[in-house]
Amino acid sequence: MLGIEDFYVLLAYLLCLLSALLCVVYGLINWNRGEEAVLEEDVRWVEEEKEVEEEL
Amino acid sequence: MLAQSLGLIEIIVVVIYMMVIGYLGWLGYRRTRTATDYLVAGRKVHPFVMALSYGATFISTSAIVGFGGVAGMFGMSLLWLTFLNIFVGIFIAFVFLGGPTRKMGHHLDAHTFPELLGRRYQSKFVQIFSGLVIFLFMPLYAAAVLIGGCAFIASQFGIDYNTALLVFSVLIAAYVIVGGLKGVMYTDALQGSIMFVGMIVLLVFTYVIVGGVVEGHRQLVELGKNPNIFGGIGFQGWASMPKFGWGAVEAAKGPNLDGYNLWWIVISTITLGVGIGVLAQPQLAVRFMTVKSRRELNRAMLIGGIFILIMTGVAFTVGSLSNVYFLTKEKVEGKLVSVTGVGAKSEWDWVIAKKERGLNLNPEDGSKKNPAIGPDEKAVPCQLLHLDTSGDDEADTHLIFKGYGGAAAITPKAEIEGLAKGGDPKTFVGRQVVVHPRATAYMRAIVKNADGTYECKTSRIIPYYIRSAMPKWFGLLFLLTLLAAAMSTLSSQFHAVGTSIGRDVYEQVTGRHGRSIGVTRIGILIGIVLAVIISYLNPGGGYIIARATAIFFGLCASTFLPAFIGGLFFKRITRAGAIASMIVGFSVTAFWLVFVKTSESSAIGLVQKFAGGKSSILADSPNWPVVDPILIALPLSILTVIIVSLMTKPSSKEHLADCFHK
């Protein structure tokens, strides 16, 4: 298949394609899932991170 | 001189590119478009931008030029690494680690990877130790990225490696110091897009050159059946897995201890070392903290998986297929400047091949017969053609015309158009010639070292392929691809180096919180200097890029992964458990690299004093000297974290509530 005779190399080739496909499918299915509210601690975290960035 | 060799157009394009990157950086600065600003403002960052930015940080010249070159040597078995890159590095990382890392980072107000570990375990030691490991070893990985970029620049523009290193380092340093550290998402995303386009074009052209997907693979299978320089360590063709097994291979001339080595190199060092190590990469883990919610991770995965496929998948496939091109299609046109290595044995040329490991010249029977020119350098006896392809009367391309003795079967037999079989190539000296090198990718990548010796350099396989097989304009696109790949990764690496010594070590040791900016900057500078020195000392021989990357990834996995994952998911993991596992993971890896794994231990040079001049304390045992430390250190580190945690008191309920509350 695909000109590759060795089973394990062919498997690796196909698994690369399938795992990329898995990422696409997962991304599409969960496109609108997992939204989280921004908490006070998130804002605090970001402010400190920003401070460090600015100084650098 | 530099302007002459680089060409005006190339310089203009690079300058324009740098200006665009600079402009985007400035725009980001002015409009505050860094990752954190998105969070502050609660604005939406486009998932493609997040994914490309993560991918551009993940993938560097090390993966494209370094590991792509290794695929040119060893073939498509490297695709197992691509599979792990996607499945572990993207899918597992985004689905399972991203959310919890972000949450715990915010709960504990941690801003660096060592700080996250340190606060989770309420331990200054954990933070300082992690900071030191990153500060001391990240420059090794940064050097791998630099070497990859320099190998390409040197080859593409015919300048020497040191000049390329100087130019590249100045470009990178300017970028990193002027503003690359701010992690402006649009800059990273632009770099990711350039990488994406560059690699797609490379893939399409390559499959067209070799006659299509199926035909290209079929030819690779056929060509892989010929005797190969790596036959003695288990190579079975570029489209086959290496010979699998453990122990000595019985051969006509006695047992060959190295007969299964290649499988262990490809699987343990290259695939597992790098494939698993990605989960504990400090510069990638902190990226999760800058994400607004799990939803952004879900969305980013869509493009993330494809991006990695197009990066490493293409690099490894093209690296392997370059053998079809070099062996059957390549023509080198130029003036034959000289022919050397003709006559008595004392006159032969010796091309250094696989500097770190013995090579086998009797692939048919699997026995060893190494003509060594130095204690650690193995070389192939041959006759060389030296061609000038740029028109400056200086030989810039060195091709093997034929090999001598046992090397004849595994060396290329170049053909000069117009020269009869068995004819004397010297009669063509001074004339314009067309040569068919008929070389494998590895034996085509010959470089003349500063000391006058010749060496096959894995890091030159992809650059030579681009220069020879691809249209000239692509060289420029690829240069931008590699600049982008290098800059996006290096800036995050040096950022991690700086904060690890400033925030994690200096602040923790002195207790002067929030006053480490000066130290951080000095740390970044030291990191850059260290990386440049390592790159200067290792101009891409053997497969140094892949190895340096694997060392760092493996070290991170064994030292941090059990404490990191344990800390994220299990309340029962204790401070003592984490500390013990980090020390065990680090020490076992260090011990293995210094005393057991030949390629590293022989370079470090300490083991010879303890092992009677041998380069590994297990030099007489089959396969052990090529097994990667991750196979030993990671399991021990995992066991340690479990056993010690079970034997010690868990953290207080209050602290655990701080870490894990919803």
Contacts between the chains, C-beta under 8 A, distances in Angstrom:
chain1	res1	chain2	res2	distance
A	2	B	213	6.4
A	2	B	214	5.9
A	2	B	217	5.8
A	3	B	213	7.0
A	3	B	214	4.0
A	3	B	215	6.7
A	3	B	216	7.0
A	3	B	217	3.1
A	3	B	218	3.9
A	3	B	220	7.8
A	3	B	221	6.8
A	3	B	239	7.9
A	4	B	76	7.4
A	4	B	217	5.0
A	4	B	221	6.9
A	4	B	239	5.2
A	5	B	221	5.5
A	5	B	239	6.9
A	5	B	240	7.4
A	6	B	221	8.0
A	6	B	236	7.9
A	6	B	237	7.6
A	6	B	239	6.0
A	6	B	240	4.1
A	6	B	241	5.8
A	8	B	77	7.5
A	8	B	241	4.6
A	9	B	75	7.7
A	9	B	76	4.9
A	9	B	77	6.0
A	9	B	79	6.9
A	9	B	239	5.6
A	9	B	240	6.1
A	9	B	241	6.0
A	12	B	76	7.1
A	12	B	77	7.1
A	12	B	79	3.9
A	12	B	80	4.7
A	12	B	82	7.5
A	12	B	83	5.7
A	13	B	76	6.9
A	13	B	79	5.5
A	15	B	83	4.5
A	15	B	87	7.6
A	16	B	79	5.6
A	16	B	82	4.7
A	16	B	83	5.1
A	16	B	86	6.5
A	16	B	309	5.9
A	16	B	313	5.1
A	17	B	309	7.2
A	19	B	83	5.9
A	19	B	86	4.2
A	19	B	87	4.4
A	19	B	91	6.5
A	19	B	305	6.5
A	19	B	309	7.9
A	20	B	86	5.6
A	20	B	305	4.3
A	20	B	306	5.3
A	20	B	308	7.4
A	20	B	309	4.1
A	20	B	313	7.9
A	21	B	305	7.7
A	22	B	87	7.6
A	22	B	91	6.2
A	22	B	305	6.9
A	23	B	86	6.7
A	23	B	90	5.8
A	23	B	91	5.8
A	23	B	301	4.8
A	23	B	302	6.4
A	23	B	304	6.1
A	23	B	305	2.5
A	23	B	306	7.1
A	24	B	302	5.3
A	24	B	305	6.3
A	24	B	306	6.7
A	26	B	91	7.1
A	26	B	95	7.2
A	26	B	298	7.1
A	26	B	301	5.7
A	26	B	302	7.8
A	27	B	47	7.8
A	27	B	298	6.0
A	27	B	299	5.9
A	27	B	300	7.5
A	27	B	301	4.4
A	27	B	302	2.8
A	27	B	303	7.6
A	27	B	305	7.8
A	28	B	302	6.4
A	30	B	295	7.7
A	30	B	298	3.9
A	30	B	299	7.9
A	31	B	295	8.0
A	31	B	298	6.7
A	31	B	299	5.9
A	31	B	302	7.9
A	32	B	295	7.0
A	33	B	294	7.6
A	33	B	295	6.3
A	33	B	298	6.1
A	34	B	99	7.5
A	34	B	293	5.9
A	34	B	294	3.2
A	34	B	295	4.0
A	34	B	297	7.1
A	34	B	298	5.2
A	35	B	293	5.3
A	35	B	294	7.7
A	35	B	295	4.6
A	36	B	292	7.5
A	36	B	293	3.7
A	36	B	294	6.2
A	36	B	295	7.4
A	38	B	39	7.3
A	38	B	42	5.7
A	38	B	292	7.1
A	39	B	106	7.5
A	41	B	106	5.1
A	41	B	107	6.4
A	41	B	109	7.3
A	42	B	39	6.6
A	42	B	106	5.3
A	43	B	39	7.9
A	43	B	40	6.9
A	44	B	109	6.7
A	45	B	105	7.1
A	45	B	106	4.6
A	45	B	109	5.8
A	45	B	111	7.6
A	45	B	289	7.3
A	46	B	36	4.8
A	46	B	39	4.4
A	46	B	40	4.9
A	47	B	40	7.0
A	48	B	109	6.8
A	48	B	111	6.6
A	49	B	36	4.7
A	49	B	111	5.7
A	49	B	289	7.9
A	49	B	290	7.3
A	50	B	34	7.7
A	50	B	36	5.0
A	50	B	37	7.3
A	50	B	40	6.8
A	52	B	111	6.4
A	52	B	499	7.7
A	52	B	503	7.7
A	53	B	34	6.2
A	53	B	36	6.7
A	53	B	181	7.8
A	53	B	182	5.7
A	53	B	183	7.5
A	55	B	517	4.7
A	56	B	181	5.5
A	56	B	182	7.3
A	56	B	498	7.6
A	56	B	517	6.7
A	56	B	520	6.7
A	56	B	521	7.5
